[in-house]
Amino acid sequence: MTIKFFLFLALTLMPLLAADPPGFVYWPQGAPPADGPKGAKFDNHALGVSHRDHSGLAEVHENQTDIMVVQKGEATLIAGGELVGGKTIRPGELQGSSIKDGVKKTLSPGDVVHISPGMPHQFLLDPGKEITYFVVKVNKP
């Protein structure tokens, strides 16, 4: 009886102890585990959670689409228009001081944003404000 019990117990608990399969990511409540990596990279896309507590530089990703879901906080996003003072910081990535003639959107929790490759974008935060958002970066084929 004891051997059968331990065999049953082992077979019951083994799936619970198994590692996640390759290519599977589970982030409870939309956030990576505190003790794990803050992002996940795959062949044609990457996942991440970004947090900002101050305004950022204007940027352009020449080869990636950004898909963002705001989790908490608020910010102004400027998108489109023309990158001012753009400089290549690494292949396919540019940064500049600001954006000329972009559209402004006020972001808050639940908002979804899609930014196509080559589109300038910049987060502006009022003093004391923060924003956290989940982002999927999809590589251009």
Secondary structure, 3 states (H helix, E strand, C coil): CHHHHHHHHHHHHHHHHCCCCCCCCCCHHHCCCCCCCCEEECCCEEEEEEEECCCCCEEEECCEEEEEEEEEECEEEEECCEEECCEEEECCEEEECEEECCEEEEECCCCEEEECCCCCEEEECCCCCCEEEEEEEEECC
